[in-house]
Structure formats: structure tokens, C-alpha cells
Amino acid sequence: MPRNKILKTVVLLSLGVIVVRLFFIQIIEHDSWVAKADEQHTILETLTARRGEIYMMDKGEPTAVVLNQTTYQIVIDPTVTIKEDAEKVLEEYAKKYQVVNLDEIYDTEGLRYSIIAKNIPREVAEKVAESGIPAIWLKRTNQRVYPEGELASGLLGFVNAEGKGQYGVEGSLNTLLAGKDGLLKTTADVNKVALSIGNDNIKIPAEDGKNVVLSVDRGLEKGIEELAVKAIEDTVATNASVLVMDPNTSKVIAMANLPNYDPNNYTSVEDASLFVNYTLEVPYEPASICKSFTYSAALNEGVMTPDTTYFNNHAEVVDGWTIENASKHDFLYGSIDMRTALYWSLNTGSIYALKLLGGDASSINQQGREKLFDYYYNKFRLGQITGIELYEAEGYIPDPNEGWGRDSTYANMTFGQNLSITMLQTATAFSAVVNGGTYRTPTIVEGIYENGELKKGTDVEITEEQILSEETSSTMRDLLIHNRDYLVRAGIDKPGYAVGGKSGTAQVVKDGTYDDTFAELIGSYIGFVGPEGELPKYVIMVKMWGEGRSVGSDDALGLFGNVSNYIINYFKIKPKE
């Protein structure tokens, strides 16, 4: 066959193949190729919601303690961006902000969108933009900033690298703070610049998070934390927690946990326990503080008065167990009244109150146990979550009619052992004891801050119930003030002020039993402060402890005294004239 015929045949066959292929592309595979073309010219991007900021009150005015700082991300499309260009940008401008391995990005088949650097400051982003390197995009984002450093870190928590709140307010109110991301889908040119054409364009705007205002007072929180640090330095304790509430509203005014950490650098924290809010996440035995609740129950039931007497022999045997008083002075032996028993924090006194609740002054019985359970669990709501806006633990109040050694269990409960409750539960119940007898659900959210205006309110369902008579509450205030007569050394009993309280020194359970060596103790103190003749202005609870450390209630009392004085001066509480 002549050469020109062979060439002609080859050309005709090639044209035939092309025609067939074009037919398949344009007719048979038309939809598939259109989709691929659209994919090359379509932007599909998440519109990130702006995270709400966090405020505290500062003597009545909201002040920001958690902010957002504008930062940028470097974004590439591995199918368009030249790998060497991406490497150059990172090497010259943003190496320390790099978050991915470029080799893995370019080895991943079908990947169209990748963030290769995060949290780039504006000045670095400007240099990247001015470099003129093609197919490199900058996306504006927000970085969480804590301008107050360590202040209230155990309360506030932090935002992790994925933008999710962790611990504290950041974690528990994450949904409210985070808002809701939006979506952008639009046609783009070869440089990924959005065009205003396309029938399938979608834009769902982001819903920014809410700015949350806490009822915590910033100045008070700062002052209390400084006092707590000093208390740790001056005692054997390694940790301290302080909770301050308004007993008439159950609003939390301060919530301190020491030592703190810097949420701006949370990744450098080696001890995860620093993230824990001990005031409401860790139940414990507050010891003799609970005598306030036992006495309130017996007074409210009308089975006891402060002048009721019993025979104190320094110990009580229940279910074969000997329960002793810490104070065994000779002058306390014999017939004493309940006022004296509380003054010296005698365990035999609170056990006697339990007997009276059962209607039998000689023994503990089912009726007494059930009465005490009703007050502890149902009225004071100990051992169950309070409903505050934050993460919290439940704790535990034993059933009055189940288990072995029920009488001894409940005898120990009268002085705060064999149960587990949080500081928040304790302070909320104590507020009811001294505020006239009303239990109120505690809150820490003051409201939402929008357009420079505070909109007060919380989503918490508020419980408000009269659980004690006003007479019982008044009597308890007098008893708690009387408790402080011998505590003038703490320096907080100022003329014109009413200051009352109750201490608690708790043994620690080791290997399933109480450590009778007292090598480790937890010291607590709870009390109130306000002008004489008025309902208390503030309830203050202090807890101090340390692993392997014997921390007593006197240590907690010292910090309580300093906090009380600070509150009087800070809020300029005027004494009774």
C-alpha cells in the first residue's frame, strides 16, 4: 500500500477515535464532566461564627475578661497551589504557625482544601499577601485571649486548638459562646475569587456566639486569689478554694481555686488537676460544718432549743463504734446545753440532735434517720446537682434505710462524715440557714452583653422554697455568731458587724477507712458577714488542703477572716451605727 494511503488511513482512524471520544464526553458523560468543571470553579467554605466573649462584673459594670483577637489562617488547594510555593510561604513567613505536614497534604488524593498554618498575626498575614505568591489564600479567624492571665482560670477554662471550650465556663457554656457556623458555596474564577453568578450559590450566614456576663466581681476575685496565695504560703496547705455568695439571691460573687494556670498557655500545664474547679466538681466531707444543718433540722422540727440539755461524756457508742469529741475539757463533762455543744463543736451534741429528731433521746432510730435525710437531701439538696450553669458533681447522701451500720452512718453524717457534698451545695444550703430560711438555686450568669447593654437573666430554672422558718434561721444566726466569741484572734469581729460561722476539720479516707493518724486533714470554714441587725450580705466558704498535709480548720479560719475583712472594705459595707 502506498505510503500516502497508509497515512490517510491512520489520520481517518485517529479522527474517528476523537469523534467517538467527543461523543462520549459531550453526550454520554456530559453530566459527569460538568460536575468536574463546577468542582474546579466552586468555593465551599465554612463561615466561622465569632465566639462570644466572657465578662465579669466590676462593682456593677461588665468588664471583659476573655476576648477574641483577629488572626489568620493560610489556606491552599493542593490541586492548584504549587507545592514549592506553599513551602516557600511557610519557610519565609509562617514556619512557627504551621499545623500540617505538606508531604501528607499533597499525597492525599482528592484533597481540595487544607489549612496549613493557624493563628497568624496581622503583620505576618500582610507579608504573605504582599509576597504575590499565587494560589495562597488567607482566611480571617479569631484566637481566644485571656488578658487577665491566671485570674479565675479554674472558673473560666480555655478554648482548645479545635476551637472548642474545655472546662469551666468555656466548656459548660460552649454552645452559647460558640454560636453556629455558616456555609458559603459559590462560583469562583481560576484564582478562587468569588463571582456573583451561579444558580447553585449558597450563603448561610454564621450566627455569632453570645457575650456572657458572670455575676463574679472581677476586683473581688482578684483580691481573694491574692489572699489565698498568701494563705498557702503561710500554711502547710498546697491548695485553697474560696466561694463567695449573696445568700439573699444565691448569686456567686467569687469562685477561686488556687493554684491557678495561664489559659493562654494551657498546653504547658503538666498537672491536669489545675483545670478542676474544686468548688463544685469535687465532692468531699466538710466535717463539722454540717452541724449547722443538723441543728437547723432539730430546731425547725421543734424538738430542740439552744437551751436543751444533754449529758456529755465525751463519746458515744453507736453500732459498736466509739465516736469521740475532739474537745474533751473537764468542764464540758456532764450536763451541757446545745448552744455550748455547738460552740465547742461536740460530736455528741449533733448526735443528740439526731436522737431528738427520732423522738427518742436515748437512741437513734428510723424516724430520726429519715428526718435527717429529708432535710439534708430534699430540703438542703445536698448530694445532688444544684442546677448552676456550670459543670458540677452530685455527691452522695446515704439512704436512711439501706446498708449496714445505718445508725453509725447517720451519727457521723450529723458532723459531716460518711457523705460527700460540694462546696457549692454546702454554701447554698448554708445561705438558706442564715437568710431567713429560703433555699434558692445558685447562679453565676448575670446575663448577656449585647450592643453595650447588659440584658440580665439566666436559662437556669430557679427553685425558691421556704425550707426553714424565719425563727429557726434567726436562732441559727445567733448561734453561729456566738460560735465566734472565742475567735477574736482572727481579727474579723468588728464593732457594728455581724460575723458568724462554723469550722470543719475532715479526716481523709485511706484504703477504705478514715486515717486515724491525722497525717492528712482538710480544713474548711463557712460563715457570713454583714451589718448587725440585718440579714447577712455575703456567705463565704473556704477549703484548704494538700496531699499528705495536715491542714486544720484554723488555717481555713485565717483565710476566712482575711476574705471577710476584704469584702467589708471592698464593698464599703457600713456597720450598724
Secondary structure, DSSP 8 states (H G I E B T S, - for coil): --HHHHHHHHHHHHHHHHHHHHHIIIIITHHHHHHHHHHHTEEEEEE------EEEEETTEEEEEEEEEEEEEEEE-TTTS-HHHHHHHIIIIIGGGB-S-HHHHHHSTT---EEEEEEE-HHHHHHHHHH--TT-EEEEEEEEE-TTTTTTHHHH-EE-TTS-EESHHHHHTHHHHH-B-EEEEEEB-TT--B-S--TT-EEE--B----EEEEEEHHHHHHHHHHHHHHHHHSS-SEEEEEEEETTTTEEEEEEEES---GGGGGG---GGGG--TTTS--B--GGGGHHHHHHHHHHTTS--TT-EEEE-SEEEETTEEEE-S---GGGSEEEEHHHHHHTT-HHHHHHHHHHHTT-TTS--HHHHHHHHIIIIIIS-TTS----SS-----B---TTSSS-HHHHHHHHTTT-S-BB-HHHHHHHHHHHHTTSEEE--B-EEEEEETTEEEE--SS---EEE-S-HHHHHHHHHHHHHHGGG-GGGS---TTEEEEEEEEEEE-EETTEE-TT-SSEEEEEEEEEEETTS--SEEEEEEEE-TT-B--HHHHHHHHHHHHHHHHHHTT-----
